[in-house]
Amino acid sequence: MHSPLALQLRKDALVANYRGLARHAGTTTGAAVKADAYGLGAIEVTRALLHEGCRDFFVSTWNEAAELNFLPAGTLSVLHGFARMDEPRAGVRPVLVTPIQIAAWKQSSFSCEPCDVMIDTGMNRLGLDPSDLACFDGLTIHTLHSHLACADEDHRLNAIQLDRFRSLKNAISAERYSLANSAAIFLGSDYAFDLVRPGLALYGGIPRREARGFIAQVCTPRAQVIQLRRVSAGETVGYNATFTAPEDLIVAVINIGYADGYRRAFSSIGQAFFDELTLPVIGRVSMDLVTLDASAAPALKEGDWVDLDFDLERVSAQTGISQYEFLTGLGQRFERFWI
Ligand SMILES: *Cc1c(COP(=O)(O)O)cnc(C)c1O
């Protein structure tokens, strides 16, 4: 069925971002495709990057892994590890995160298979404590991971975590070592080790200013105009009458709202584009509707499509909402189409 809102996804941009990140990292480059590849569509993203030579994919849960059953053995890891209730799939590695998970893995029928391990080096979120080292005996560790808490900032914790990870590398034997997410790729080659695990930057996010110019926008929400109306000077537009027309305006009402992840924070802040023309969002963003000042685009008609501004770095700066939330918040009503 026809959908009045669409997410335009650029495969060339995704692939260029992957290549650019791999070149910059100078080491094996994987892809975090958890959360449906940050809302873009895990199957399509994974297929495109697999074709591009990527052989290391990361999801959070075994449910997410099940969706990617076309991946060759040894190319997928599950970041939340393995608990007794989980049903692992042969050829998919858990990233074990607790001593109890390690014990469960050792008792499972997969115990001889390689696994990954996540060690916490100072974030104090998910991962084994470096003092849990003893329980690694008997594991075949494929990749030893850690994760940085502040890679998107210049924070003293980055160097501290790097130091701790280097010590662990000497103490724990694994085939590969991996520390860097998107932002850490731009912290310098010290952080690259044997594998980097970008997510955000693949999908057009700018994790640090050093990434500007490197990363192309992948994803643009588009919506159809449902109605055009004239609003006279002094009239107000939308819920709670937060916008007053300073002069006579043409207002376009479009088929998108905060239920689609077009956040309410865009009220009177966001913008849309039609034929190179900029149409500012005026008034409140509603659940399913947004109102634009279309006075600059007299050619705009009912049924036309407009592009919403989704330059992640800019909209994040404008609204204070993280680039990650913008991507993962994109709703289910979009027709996702790859060009
Ligand atoms: C999500 C995730 C990544 C990717 O992070 P980005 O900041 O999106 O590049 C890398 N490593 C781990 C452990 C993750 O959970």
The ligand as an ORCA input file, in Angstrom:
! r2SCAN-3c Opt
* xyz 0 1
  C      26.792     -0.004     19.798
  C      28.193     -0.382     20.018
  C      29.189      0.044     19.146
  C      28.952      1.047     18.057
  O      28.984      2.340     18.638
  P      28.847      3.684     17.784
  O      29.075      4.745     18.791
  O      27.469      3.695     17.245
  O      29.869      3.636     16.717
  C      30.463     -0.458     19.333
  N      30.753     -1.308     20.346
  C      29.809     -1.698     21.234
  C      30.192     -2.619     22.329
  C      28.512     -1.242     21.116
  O      27.591     -1.621     22.003
*
